[in-house]
Amino acid sequence: MIPAIFEIGSKLIDRLFPDPQKKAEAQLELLKLNQAGEFKQIEAELAMNLAQTDINKVEAASMSKFVSWWRPAVGWVCVLGLTYSFLGQPVLSWVASFFAKPAAPEIDTGTLLTLLAGLLGFGGMRMLEKIKGVARD
């Protein structure tokens, strides 16, 4: 939305300021406003990510397995689902074809891949922690 507003502002400046000097000053001011808005958006996203990181730390440090093991559990569900989808289902369907039986059911891998991509994003941050030497283990 910010780039669209910036583009509209540029068009207005072109029409309102025929003098090249005043036009350049107005464009510079518009650019400053645009950058300030983008920086505020980046700061807001960073604050949100830092808050989520704090929540993740609290969850990981919990003594309750129900709280601290949910990410690994979701990861294993993804691994098992993708293993079935890419290895188990084709082999079972192939074997079933010899006995004139129906093919093994397929599962929706799109959902699993979306979930796994989100988990791998957090895993990438975990790897960064390990490299920097701030990881627990």
GIUR-V247460 format. One line per field, one symbol per residue. psi: psi as a letter, one per 30 degrees, with the letter a starting at -180 (. if undefined). Layout:
psi=???
This chain:
psi=eeeeeeeeeeeeeeefjfkeeeeeeeeeeeeeeeeeeeeeeeeeeeeeeeeeeeeeeeeefkfkfeefgeeeeeeeeeeeeeeeefeeeeeeeeeeffghlllkklljfeeeeeeeeeefeeeeeeeeeeefggle.
